[in-house]
Amino acid sequence: MEQRVPKIWVLTGSLDNFRATAEQDFRVIGMKERRRRLAEQVEEGDVIVFYVTGVQAFAGTVRVTGPMYEDRSKIWPGKPRAPDPYPWRFETQPVIILAEEEFVPAEELAQQLEHVRKWPAEHWHLAFQGQLRTISNEDAAVIGRALRDAAHYSDAA
């Protein structure tokens, strides 16, 4: 039986959403209501890279450990008294999670990423708009190396 190659996804979210995910020990990830079709493509074993808007940085990775399910209980910030805006969820386990001061600035990696080359250099940040996208194994390797380096750097400090 041929083993499936895991996909690598970039999940774009706010610092508040990253912090709310941290409060869950990075054991659950949610996708927006309108992203259901895309969320249905995420499978167990896939890796999700956190890209934090505002600070424009990579913050870590988790591995998907279960199938998509629907849950509208409130975890992430949204409108008061509204259901959670991220109902398509996955169980996950943390792989690399950086402290906020260790986040890897995306601008440092932008010119090395194949995905970013679709935009003019001065507009590299447009590559990370929208909540969810897959990236190539090559881009995943560049980001993964930078995250591991940042994590090891903090161990030595």
N, C-alpha and C positions, 0 to 999 in steps of 0.2 A: 504494500500500500504506500503510495507516494505521500510524503509528509508535506503539508501546506506551509509555505513560507509566510511568516507573520507580516502583516502590513504595519507600516509606521505612520502614525497620524500626528498632526500638530493640532492641538486644541487651544484656541485663542480665548482668553478670558481676562477679566479684570483682576486686580490684586485682591479685591474683596472676595471674589469667587475663589481665588487660590487659597485665601485664608480660611474660607468656609470649608473647602475640601480638606485642608490641613486639620480642621477640627474633627473631621471624620476619619483621621489617620490615613488619608489617601486610599480608603477602602471602597469608595464609590465615586463614580464620575457620571455626570448628567449631560445630556444633549438637549438643545432647544426643541420646543414643540415642532417648529417648521423644518427641523433637520431629521425627521424620522427616517426618510428614505436613505439618507447618508448613514445614520446610526445603525440601520439594519445591515449595513455592509461591514460593521465592526464585528470581529469575531474573537473568541477566546484565543489567547496567545498573542494578539496584536499588542503593540506598544504605543502608548500615547505620550507625546512630548508636550509639556506645558509651555505655552508662550503667553507672557503676561503683558497686556496692553498697558499704556500709560508709561510704564518703565521700559517697555520694548526689550524684554529680556526672556531668556529661556530659564526655567526654574526647576526642571526635573522631569522624570519619566515614571510612568506606572505601566504594569502589564495587566491586560484584561484577563480576568479569571473566570468569567461566567457569561452566559448569554444576556442579550438585552432584555430588560423588563420595564414595565411602566409603573411609576410611583410618583405621585404628585404631592407627597408630604414635603414641607418646606425645609430645605437645606441651604440653598444659595439665595443671596439677596435678590430682591425684586420689588414689585409694587406691594405695599402693605395690604394685608388681607387678601391678596391674590394667591392662587395656587402657585406652586413652584414653577418657574419658567423653564425648568430642565427636567421634563418627565421621563425621557428615554434614558435609562440608567444601566450601568454595568458595575459588577463587582470588580475591584482592581486590587493589586498589591503594589506598594511602592518599590521602585527599583533604585532610582537616585532622586533624592529630594534635597534641594539646596536651601539654606537659610536665605532670607531676603537680601542680606548684604553680600551673598555669594553668587547671586543670579548672574548669568552670562549675558552681557549686552549683545543683542542680536546684530547690532551694527558691526561689531567686531568680526562676525562670521558671514555677514550678508554677501560679500563678494566671492566667498568660497562656495556658496550654495547655488546649485543648479536651478532650484525652484525660483530663486530671486531674480535670476537673469532675464526673466520674462518682462521685467519692469525696468524703466530707466534707472540708472544707479542712484540718482538723487531721490528716487521714490521707492527705494527698496522696501520700506515699511508696508507698502500696499500688498506685498506678497503674503502678509499675515492678517489681512482683514477677512472677516467671515469666521465662523466658529470652528470649522473642522475641515481638514484636507489631508490627503496622503502626501508623503514625500518619498523620494527615491532612497534606496539603501545607501547610496553615496552621501546624500545630504544627512541621512540619519547617522552615518558614521562620523561626519564632521561635528554635528551637534553633540552626539554621544561622547566623543573625545573631549570636547570642551566642558561638558558637564562633569565627566569623571575627573578631569584636571582640576576643576573648581572644587570638587568634593575632596580630593586628596590634598589640595592646597590648604583647606581649612583644617584637615587632620594634623598637618605639620605645624600649624600656627600655635 
